[in-house]
Amino acid sequence: MIGNDGKPIGRDMVRAAIGVYNTDSRGSKEFAAIPRALVIILDNLAVGKTTYVKGADGQLQVTRRKDKTIGVT
């Protein structure tokens, strides 16, 4: 995953961005800091489906839960 500054981001930063995605509103300053590519991936993830997001130091399994939040393992 490439961050907004053009540099690769690690798994910890992806987890933090997903935490912001789950909790903050779309108009917040923190939400605007999430990489746009990650927002597109998470928006298009259907309930019960799983995808993988690759960070600079490995990949994360990302799942959309029934309550519409995103889970990371």
C-alpha positions as CSV (number, residue, x, y, z in Angstrom):
1,M,0.0,0.0,0.0
2,I,1.3,3.4,-0.9
3,G,0.6,6.3,1.4
4,N,-0.6,9.8,0.4
5,D,3.1,11.0,0.4
6,G,4.0,8.3,-2.2
7,K,6.0,6.1,0.2
8,P,5.0,2.6,1.2
9,I,3.2,2.2,4.5
10,G,3.7,-0.8,6.9
11,R,1.1,-3.1,8.5
12,D,0.8,-1.0,11.7
13,M,0.0,2.1,9.7
14,V,-2.6,0.1,7.7
15,R,-4.2,-1.1,11.0
16,A,-4.3,2.5,12.3
17,A,-5.9,3.7,9.0
18,I,-8.6,1.0,9.3
19,G,-9.2,2.0,12.9
20,V,-9.8,5.6,11.7
21,Y,-12.0,4.2,8.8
22,N,-14.2,2.4,11.4
23,T,-14.6,5.2,13.9
24,D,-14.3,8.7,12.3
25,S,-16.6,10.5,10.0
26,R,-15.7,10.9,6.3
27,G,-15.3,14.7,6.7
28,S,-12.8,14.5,9.5
29,K,-9.1,15.5,9.1
30,E,-8.0,12.0,10.2
31,F,-10.1,10.3,7.6
32,A,-8.6,12.5,4.9
33,A,-5.2,11.2,5.9
34,I,-6.1,7.6,5.0
35,P,-4.6,6.5,1.6
36,R,-7.2,6.9,-1.1
37,A,-6.5,3.4,-2.5
38,L,-7.3,1.9,0.9
39,V,-10.6,3.7,1.2
40,I,-11.6,2.4,-2.3
41,I,-10.7,-1.1,-1.3
42,L,-12.6,-0.9,2.0
43,D,-15.7,0.8,0.4
44,N,-16.0,-2.0,-2.2
45,L,-15.6,-4.8,0.3
46,A,-19.0,-6.7,0.7
47,V,-20.3,-8.0,4.0
48,G,-18.8,-11.4,4.8
49,K,-16.0,-11.0,2.1
50,T,-12.3,-11.0,2.7
51,T,-9.4,-9.4,0.9
52,Y,-5.7,-8.9,1.5
53,V,-4.0,-5.6,1.8
54,K,-0.2,-5.6,1.3
55,G,1.9,-3.4,3.5
56,A,5.6,-2.7,3.2
57,D,6.4,-5.4,5.7
58,G,3.8,-8.0,4.8
59,Q,0.1,-8.4,4.1
60,L,-3.0,-8.2,6.2
61,Q,-6.3,-10.0,5.9
62,V,-9.2,-7.6,5.9
63,T,-12.9,-8.7,6.4
64,R,-16.2,-6.8,6.3
65,R,-18.2,-7.8,9.3
66,K,-22.0,-8.1,9.5
67,D,-22.2,-4.8,11.4
68,K,-20.4,-3.1,8.4
69,T,-17.2,-2.5,10.2
70,I,-13.8,-3.7,9.0
71,G,-11.9,-6.5,10.8
72,V,-8.1,-7.0,10.5
73,T,-6.3,-10.2,11.2
